[in-house]
Amino acid sequence: MSTHRTKSIGTKVTADEFAAINRVMGTRKRAEWVRDVLLATLRPNAREFVLLAEVMALRIILLNTHLALAVGEKLTDERVRKLIADADREKGRQATERLARAVSR
């Protein structure tokens, strides 16, 4: 089943912006390139997701470590490994939630 494109989006750019677009789009048709770039902003990039997930894991580890130390807990090797395992388990969910909130704004 093919989907017909019936809606149009237009914008004005400066001469310098136009030249820059022409340089990066290569041999592709301008409309195709612009559509692909525009639609790509609606879906998360896999590399960005992985980076955000790793940042979320570091955040979880840092905050939980700080909280544990603040209440006087001794951080044993076993406890640190558990913090890391918990962060690894949670990072994807938290990254997904953050990206969903960012896209819905």
C-alpha positions as CSV (number, residue, x, y, z in Angstrom):
1,M,0.0,0.0,0.0
2,S,1.6,3.3,-1.1
3,T,1.0,6.5,0.8
4,H,0.4,9.6,-1.2
5,R,2.0,12.8,0.0
6,T,-0.6,15.5,-0.1
7,K,0.7,18.1,2.4
8,S,3.4,20.6,1.7
9,I,5.9,22.5,3.9
10,G,7.9,25.4,2.6
11,T,10.5,27.8,4.0
12,K,12.8,30.5,3.0
13,V,16.6,30.4,3.3
14,T,19.4,32.8,2.7
15,A,21.6,32.5,-0.3
16,D,24.4,31.1,1.9
17,E,22.1,28.5,3.5
18,F,20.9,27.6,0.0
19,A,24.4,27.1,-1.2
20,A,25.3,25.0,1.9
21,I,22.2,22.8,1.3
22,N,23.2,22.3,-2.3
23,R,26.7,21.2,-1.2
24,V,25.6,18.6,1.3
25,M,22.7,17.1,-0.7
26,G,24.9,15.8,-3.4
27,T,23.2,14.5,-6.5
28,R,19.8,14.0,-4.7
29,K,16.8,16.0,-5.6
30,R,16.4,18.9,-3.2
31,A,12.8,18.0,-2.2
32,E,13.9,14.4,-1.4
33,W,16.9,15.5,0.6
34,V,14.8,18.1,2.6
35,R,12.0,15.6,3.3
36,D,14.5,13.0,4.5
37,V,16.3,15.5,6.8
38,L,13.1,16.8,8.2
39,L,11.6,13.4,8.9
40,A,14.8,12.2,10.4
41,T,14.3,14.7,13.2
42,L,11.2,12.9,14.2
43,R,12.8,9.6,15.0
44,P,15.7,9.1,17.5
45,N,19.1,8.3,16.0
46,A,20.5,4.9,17.2
47,R,23.8,6.4,18.1
48,E,22.2,9.2,20.0
49,F,20.1,6.7,21.9
50,V,23.1,4.6,22.9
51,L,25.0,7.7,24.1
52,L,22.0,9.0,26.1
53,A,21.5,5.5,27.6
54,E,25.1,5.4,28.7
55,V,24.9,9.0,30.1
56,M,21.7,7.9,32.0
57,A,23.6,4.9,33.4
58,L,26.4,7.1,34.6
59,R,23.9,9.5,36.2
60,I,22.2,6.6,38.0
61,I,25.5,5.3,39.3
62,L,26.7,8.7,40.4
63,L,23.5,9.7,42.2
64,N,23.1,6.3,43.9
65,T,26.7,6.3,44.9
66,H,26.4,9.9,46.3
67,L,23.3,9.0,48.2
68,A,24.8,5.9,49.7
69,L,27.9,7.8,50.8
70,A,25.8,10.7,52.2
71,V,23.9,8.3,54.5
72,G,27.2,6.6,55.6
73,E,26.9,3.4,53.7
74,K,30.1,1.6,52.9
75,L,30.5,0.9,49.2
76,T,31.8,-2.6,49.0
77,D,32.8,-4.2,45.7
78,E,29.6,-6.2,45.7
79,R,27.5,-3.0,46.3
80,V,29.2,-1.2,43.4
81,R,28.7,-4.1,41.1
82,K,25.0,-4.1,42.0
83,L,24.8,-0.3,41.3
84,I,26.3,-0.9,37.9
85,A,24.0,-3.8,37.1
86,D,21.0,-1.7,38.2
87,A,22.1,1.2,36.0
88,D,22.6,-1.1,33.0
89,R,19.1,-2.5,33.5
90,E,17.5,0.9,33.8
91,K,19.4,3.0,31.3
92,G,17.4,2.0,28.2
93,R,14.0,2.7,29.8
94,Q,15.2,6.0,31.1
95,A,16.7,7.0,27.8
96,T,13.4,6.0,26.0
97,E,11.4,8.1,28.4
98,R,13.6,11.1,28.0
99,L,13.5,10.9,24.2
100,A,9.7,10.5,24.2
101,R,9.4,13.6,26.4
102,A,11.7,15.6,24.2
103,V,9.9,14.6,21.0
104,S,6.4,15.4,22.5
105,R,7.4,19.0,23.3
